[in-house]
Amino acid sequence: MDEIKNTTATENDEYLVEVNNLVKWFPIKAGFFKHTVGNVRAVDGISFKIKRGTTMGLVGESGCGKSTTGRTLLRLQGKTSGEVTFDGIDIFSLSKEELRKIRPRIQIIFQDPYSSLSPRLPVGEIIGEAVREHNIVPSSEYDEYITRVMEVCGLPAYYKSRYPHEFSGGQRQRICIARALALSPEFIVCDEPVSALDVSIQAQIINLLRDLQKQFGLTYLFISHDLSVVEHISDTVGVMYLGDMVEFSETEKIYSDPLHPYTKALFSAIPIPDPDYQMNRIILEGSIPSPANPPSGCKFHTRCSECMETCKYVTPKYREVRPGHFCACHLYNSEEENREYAGQLDELKAKAEAEAATNAKKLKSASKEKAMKSLND
């Protein structure tokens, strides 16, 4: 399996992936001429780095922008602004031909192992299609190479001629992993790869991913809702809320001492395997605001029990509160910053209220036009 391990990376560079102020908005169109009346702010200016050979976990509630982040990193969809650097290369500055050359080095494992595999192709062709397309190995070695890839992922060689509908969920996910691994990648986005599987199968897939990482020096972005799984597999963890990165740190630091109120609420829901342990659940009231019309200031202030007046109108700075521990929360402002914000509060309040009213009016108009169109149709 020496061919699978990529040797093009420069070992001197500490970080393989660097994201700087990444923004991805989806426009909301309305009217006969489809004018843009607003934007769904799926990813709203996040920054992080992933070291070579490590795993970064990305967690948050549904709709917070985790999967959009992963797909944008791989340029499966365009960006609105910001930078994504892979091995010193700006992904979005590449031409189509240049991007095609780098594609084998950046791969993704999709969430649903049922819909992400073509029902018309046998397993051997699913795994080997891109291998043949990118000329990973000579034609004479192709069949043997696919066999070795399958064996590494726990798939017997005789599965080659079978079709996806003949396999269980766990086996299908192994096929998805083999498909990604066959291209000798350095970076893999794991988009909730175990959420559709039973708990016992989840453990097998997680252990497989860890073994492959040790064997081939892979780097992962692991997106998941399961905080226990993320704690088990990740070296660093980022917490997203409504398109923003609210906290980021090493796994041990963030799980033992979370700083942001949202992170504390999330982690309070992790079950403890002790019948005598009294869980101190932090219940978040209300629902997640719309990413098309997010609240002013801190986006979490509408559900935060520690909300202050400043939180409603001033966006908190994403800063290094402790060594290696980043957080975006006004609880960690300096006294000088609090005095500065207090002096600007009236002006910021008026500006935020005016923007909210304008956005609400646009969205209401768009909804009305959409309703009228559906009635006419």
Phi, psi and omega per residue, in radians:
M1 nan 0.314 -3.129
D2 -1.086 -0.517 -3.099
E3 -1.150 -0.455 -3.064
I4 -1.271 -0.575 -3.097
K5 -1.294 2.157 -3.109
N6 -1.434 2.294 -3.089
T7 -1.956 0.249 -3.088
T8 -1.471 -0.299 -3.095
A9 -1.233 2.525 3.073
T10 -1.551 2.082 -3.034
E11 -1.197 -0.290 -3.082
N12 -1.306 -0.440 -3.124
D13 -1.386 2.179 -3.062
E14 -1.249 -0.697 -3.062
Y15 -1.854 2.270 3.096
L16 -1.500 -0.703 -3.107
V17 -2.135 2.287 3.087
E18 -2.290 2.218 -3.139
V19 -2.051 2.213 -3.086
N20 -2.207 1.901 3.048
N21 0.923 0.845 -3.111
L22 -1.290 2.285 3.136
V23 -2.233 2.305 3.042
K24 -2.395 1.860 3.088
W25 -1.927 2.512 3.056
F26 -1.879 2.106 -3.073
P27 -1.203 2.541 3.042
I28 -1.799 2.051 -3.076
K29 -1.750 2.566 3.104
A30 -2.690 2.799 3.096
G31 1.518 2.957 -3.106
F32 -1.089 -0.661 -3.113
F33 -1.631 0.176 3.071
K34 0.937 0.927 3.065
H35 -1.266 2.603 3.077
T36 -1.388 2.044 -3.122
V37 -1.857 -0.074 3.131
G38 3.132 -3.085 3.137
N39 -2.465 2.458 2.962
V40 -1.521 1.973 -3.031
R41 -1.522 1.333 -3.052
A42 -1.145 -0.796 3.065
V43 -2.248 2.182 -2.885
D44 -2.172 0.815 3.049
G45 1.703 1.100 -3.109
I46 -1.893 2.662 -3.140
S47 -2.421 2.404 3.053
F48 -2.915 2.937 3.102
K49 -2.328 2.587 3.098
I50 -2.162 2.135 3.129
K51 -1.278 2.682 3.119
R52 -1.069 2.407 3.063
G53 1.251 0.245 3.131
T54 -2.063 3.021 3.123
T55 -2.110 2.230 3.002
M56 -1.824 2.167 3.045
G57 -1.530 2.480 3.108
L58 -2.211 2.043 -3.034
V59 -2.200 2.898 -3.141
G60 2.676 2.943 3.139
E61 -1.211 2.873 3.090
S62 -1.034 2.382 3.113
G63 1.526 0.122 -3.090
C64 -1.468 -0.197 3.083
G65 1.898 0.227 -3.092
K66 -1.123 -0.947 -3.099
S67 -1.151 -0.640 3.085
T68 -1.075 -0.680 3.088
T69 -1.051 -0.860 -3.114
G70 -1.063 -0.759 -3.117
R71 -1.214 -0.610 3.126
T72 -1.223 -0.626 3.097
L73 -0.998 -0.651 -3.095
L74 -1.558 0.026 -3.104
R75 1.054 0.616 2.966
L76 -1.340 -0.280 2.995
Q77 -2.551 2.772 -3.072
G78 -1.292 2.945 3.077
K79 -1.847 2.833 2.987
T80 -1.586 -0.739 3.044
S81 -2.876 3.086 3.136
G82 1.736 -3.113 -3.089
E83 -2.281 2.478 3.005
V84 -2.243 2.054 -3.109
T85 -2.003 2.209 3.076
F86 -2.058 2.058 3.132
D87 0.909 0.713 3.130
G88 1.418 0.043 -3.101
I89 -1.881 2.230 3.060
D90 -1.302 1.895 -3.052
I91 -0.982 -0.694 -3.027
F92 -1.479 -0.030 3.076
S93 -1.645 -0.100 -3.068
L94 -1.380 2.520 2.993
S95 -1.311 3.001 -3.141
K96 -1.043 -0.713 -3.125
E97 -1.193 -0.725 3.119
E98 -1.162 -0.678 3.124
L99 -1.143 -0.672 3.117
R100 -1.049 -0.662 3.141
K101 -1.189 -0.543 -3.077
I102 -1.591 -0.216 -3.086
R103 -0.922 -0.777 -3.126
P104 -1.037 -0.409 -3.086
R105 -1.443 -0.264 -3.133
I106 -2.217 2.030 -3.036
Q107 -2.253 2.977 -3.131
I108 -2.429 2.502 2.983
I109 -1.939 2.038 -3.025
F110 -1.382 2.845 -3.049
Q111 -1.177 -0.780 -3.011
D112 -1.747 1.885 -3.129
P113 -1.267 -0.100 -3.134
Y114 -1.555 -0.819 -3.085
S115 -1.536 -0.223 -3.087
S116 -1.552 -0.020 3.088
L117 -1.984 2.332 3.136
S118 -1.190 2.199 -3.141
P119 -1.278 -0.165 -3.064
R120 -1.686 -0.104 -3.096
L121 -1.993 2.473 3.027
P122 -1.246 2.838 -3.048
V123 -1.008 -0.757 -3.133
G124 -1.023 -0.664 -3.137
E125 -1.318 -0.622 3.103
I126 -1.057 -0.796 -3.124
I127 -1.265 -0.632 -2.997
G128 -1.664 -0.148 -3.067
E129 -0.994 -0.873 -3.129
A130 -1.275 -0.495 3.088
V131 -1.062 -0.767 3.121
R132 -1.202 -0.705 -3.096
E133 -1.117 -0.680 -3.096
H134 -1.691 0.098 3.107
N135 0.934 0.872 -3.126
I136 -1.163 -0.692 3.100
V137 -2.368 2.766 3.067
P138 -1.075 2.722 -3.103
S139 -1.020 -0.605 -3.106
S140 -1.189 -0.394 -3.105
E141 -1.810 -0.013 -2.999
Y142 -1.010 -0.929 -3.048
D143 -1.098 -0.746 3.128
E144 -1.145 -0.657 -3.140
Y145 -1.108 -0.800 3.137
I146 -1.093 -0.665 3.103
T147 -1.067 -0.764 -3.126
R148 -1.166 -0.686 3.108
V149 -1.082 -0.776 -3.139
M150 -1.106 -0.735 -3.125
E151 -1.136 -0.661 3.093
V152 -1.072 -0.586 -3.122
C153 -1.621 0.192 3.082
G154 1.353 0.504 -3.138
L155 -2.032 2.089 3.108
P156 -1.090 2.669 -3.084
A157 -1.098 -0.529 -3.082
Y158 -1.267 -0.086 3.042
Y159 -1.269 -0.236 -3.048
K160 -0.938 -0.695 -3.035
S161 -1.553 -0.019 -3.121
R162 -1.579 2.853 -3.094
Y163 -1.886 2.752 -3.038
P164 -0.959 -0.575 -3.089
H165 -1.179 -0.192 -3.129
E166 -1.532 0.005 -3.036
F167 -2.037 2.765 3.050
S168 -1.389 3.045 -3.131
G169 -1.077 -0.744 3.141
G170 -1.132 -0.709 3.110
Q171 -1.159 -0.672 3.107
R172 -1.102 -0.686 -3.141
Q173 -1.187 -0.574 3.037
R174 -1.109 -0.636 3.088
I175 -1.125 -0.727 3.116
C176 -1.097 -0.712 3.114
I177 -1.141 -0.744 3.121
A178 -1.099 -0.672 3.124
R179 -1.073 -0.724 3.115
A180 -1.236 -0.744 -3.065
L181 -1.181 -0.517 -3.056
A182 -1.084 -0.352 -3.106
L183 -1.614 0.189 3.139
S184 0.995 0.918 -3.081
P185 -1.323 2.844 2.994
E186 -1.888 -0.536 -3.084
F187 -2.255 2.252 3.137
I188 -2.225 2.227 2.991
V189 -1.541 2.036 3.108
C190 -1.730 1.695 -3.046
D191 -1.544 1.556 -3.116
E192 0.859 1.012 -3.013
P193 -1.258 -0.198 -3.099
V194 -2.112 0.069 -3.048
S195 -1.181 -0.439 -3.109
A196 -1.645 0.147 -3.023
L197 -1.970 2.760 3.034
D198 -1.158 2.781 -3.046
V199 -1.044 -0.770 -3.122
S200 -1.114 -0.654 3.115
I201 -1.259 -0.602 3.085
Q202 -0.968 -0.795 -3.117
A203 -1.064 -0.701 3.135
Q204 -1.114 -0.757 -3.116
I205 -1.192 -0.716 3.116
I206 -1.092 -0.771 3.119
N207 -1.121 -0.639 3.091
L208 -1.107 -0.779 3.138
L209 -1.080 -0.704 3.129
R210 -1.180 -0.707 3.119
D211 -1.109 -0.740 3.138
L212 -1.147 -0.627 3.117
Q213 -1.109 -0.766 3.126
K214 -1.162 -0.672 -3.056
Q215 -1.284 -0.659 -3.017
F216 -2.055 0.094 3.094
G217 1.145 0.628 -3.085
L218 -1.305 2.704 3.056
T219 -2.034 2.296 -3.076
Y220 -2.073 2.528 2.761
L221 -1.908 1.929 -3.015
F222 -1.826 1.879 -3.123
I223 -1.672 2.251 -3.079
S224 -2.820 2.728 2.961
H225 -1.595 -0.395 -3.027
D226 -1.440 1.810 -3.052
L227 -1.191 -0.520 3.116
S228 -1.195 -0.710 3.103
V229 -1.133 -0.756 3.137
V230 -1.067 -0.729 3.121
E231 -1.085 -0.630 -3.077
H232 -1.257 -0.664 -2.972
I233 -1.787 -0.330 -2.948
S234 -1.651 2.605 3.000
D235 -1.646 -0.627 3.047
T236 -2.301 2.769 -3.103
V237 -2.388 2.329 3.006
G238 -1.990 2.434 -3.134
V239 -1.972 2.151 -3.136
M240 -1.890 2.532 3.036
Y241 -2.479 2.047 3.062
L242 0.902 0.795 3.070
G243 1.553 -0.127 -3.120
D244 -1.885 2.593 2.965
M245 -1.540 1.942 -3.066
V246 -1.652 -0.377 3.130
E247 -2.767 2.548 3.136
F248 -2.669 2.314 3.106
S249 -2.947 3.128 2.998
E250 -1.133 2.603 -3.031
T251 -0.978 -0.825 -3.092
E252 -1.083 -0.707 -3.113
K253 -1.183 -0.808 -3.034
I254 -1.272 -0.543 3.126
Y255 -1.392 -0.565 -3.128
S256 -1.446 -0.495 -3.084
D257 -2.607 1.260 3.111
P258 -1.166 2.551 -3.079
L259 -1.799 -0.745 -3.050
H260 -1.355 2.424 3.121
P261 -0.982 -0.585 3.109
Y262 -1.187 -0.746 3.104
T263 -1.085 -0.724 3.122
K264 -1.066 -0.720 3.132
A265 -1.162 -0.734 3.111
L266 -1.057 -0.865 -3.049
F267 -1.239 -0.384 3.108
S268 -1.212 -0.260 -3.139
A269 -1.567 -0.076 3.139
I270 -1.204 2.124 -3.122
P271 -1.179 2.466 3.107
I272 -1.861 2.175 -3.104
P273 -1.328 1.035 3.138
D274 -2.544 1.936 -3.069
P275 -1.132 -0.352 -3.127
D276 -1.592 -0.123 -3.090
Y277 -1.403 2.286 3.114
Q278 -1.645 1.914 -3.111
M279 -1.284 2.399 3.118
N280 -1.835 1.311 -3.082
R281 -1.190 2.362 3.007
I282 -1.781 1.928 -3.081
I283 -1.574 2.111 3.088
L284 -1.462 2.185 3.125
E285 -1.533 2.621 3.125
G286 1.425 3.104 -3.134
S287 -1.970 2.920 3.140
I288 -1.170 2.263 3.092
P289 -1.082 2.856 -3.139
S290 -1.250 2.304 3.062
P291 -1.206 -0.197 3.066
A292 -1.418 -0.377 3.131
N293 -2.541 1.172 -3.065
P294 -1.210 2.739 3.119
P295 -1.135 2.725 3.055
S296 -1.288 2.896 3.129
G297 1.171 -2.404 3.061
C298 -1.308 2.179 -3.076
K299 -1.135 -0.356 -3.093
F300 -1.545 -0.068 -2.981
H301 -1.140 -0.413 -3.124
T302 -1.251 -0.250 -3.113
R303 -2.168 0.081 -3.009
C304 -1.617 2.271 3.129
S305 -1.322 -0.272 -3.122
E306 -1.871 0.382 -3.079
C307 -1.124 2.340 3.048
M308 -1.970 2.978 -3.135
E309 -1.068 -0.649 3.131
T310 -1.072 -0.629 -3.080
C311 -1.071 -0.488 -3.044
K312 -1.304 -0.399 -2.994
Y313 -2.260 -0.225 -3.101
V314 -2.041 2.177 3.091
T315 -1.258 2.174 -3.112
P316 -1.220 2.597 3.109
K317 -1.382 2.418 3.037
Y318 -1.470 1.918 -2.981
R319 -2.392 2.897 3.080
E320 -1.520 1.696 -3.079
V321 -1.278 -0.725 3.061
R322 -2.283 2.859 -3.132
P323 -0.943 2.041 3.134
G324 1.324 0.098 -3.091
H325 -2.120 1.882 -3.074
F326 -1.782 2.523 -3.117
C327 -2.698 2.585 3.080
A328 -2.049 1.596 -3.091
C329 -2.744 2.430 -3.137
H330 -1.258 -0.187 3.107
L331 -1.126 -0.324 -3.067
Y332 -1.941 0.344 3.047
N333 -1.203 2.676 2.992
S334 -1.391 2.873 3.119
E335 -1.080 -0.628 3.124
E336 -1.127 -0.711 3.113
E337 -1.148 -0.727 3.119
N338 -1.071 -0.705 3.109
R339 -1.153 -0.699 3.127
E340 -1.111 -0.784 3.136
Y341 -1.155 -0.653 -3.141
A342 -1.074 -0.634 3.136
G343 -1.257 -0.413 -3.108
Q344 -1.716 -0.017 -2.931
L345 -1.063 -0.790 -3.091
D346 -1.099 -0.748 3.136
E347 -1.149 -0.764 -3.139
L348 -1.157 -0.632 3.136
K349 -1.093 -0.812 3.135
A350 -1.112 -0.711 3.135
K351 -1.139 -0.761 -3.128
A352 -1.133 -0.716 3.141
E353 -1.142 -0.672 3.124
A354 -1.168 -0.737 3.117
E355 -1.135 -0.719 3.139
A356 -1.109 -0.717 -3.141
A357 -1.142 -0.711 3.138
T358 -1.141 -0.791 3.135
N359 -1.106 -0.732 3.131
A360 -1.103 -0.675 3.133
K361 -1.143 -0.758 3.123
K362 -1.090 -0.790 -3.108
L363 -1.180 -0.640 3.109
K364 -1.131 -0.736 3.119
S365 -1.111 -0.719 3.131
A366 -1.123 -0.723 3.124
S367 -1.129 -0.678 3.140
K368 -1.147 -0.762 3.127
E369 -1.130 -0.660 3.124
K370 -1.148 -0.718 3.109
A371 -1.122 -0.743 3.136
M372 -1.128 -0.687 3.133
K373 -1.111 -0.755 3.141
S374 -1.141 -0.583 3.101
L375 -1.200 -0.702 -3.138
N376 -1.180 -0.622 3.133
D377 -1.191 nan nan
